[in-house]
Amino acid sequence: MPYLAYMAEKDRVVMLVVTHHLTHTALIFSDDHGQTWSERKWLSTDTEGRPKPGRALGLTNLGGGRLMAYPEDVTHGRWLSGDFGET
């Protein structure tokens, strides 16, 4: 941890990080090759926007704006984004 992925379509670096005492996972983005980073975006939130517990083990760029990460407990599925990590 952390995990990095490069999204050539947007010239964007994406970093997967674990926060809040290693219990919540988020993405941060850099569009200037790591000089500055965005605010974090939680991988999973409740209906009020609070992060759901869960640690990811990896981040993979599948191409075409798609990202995938797996929770530590892989029996709970996976996290997928089809819009460069925005959702």
Secondary structure, DSSP 8 states (H G I E B T S, - for coil): --EEEEETTTTEEEEEEEETTTTEEEEEEESSTTSS----EESSB-TTS-B----EEEEEEEETTEEEEEESSGGG--EEESSTT--
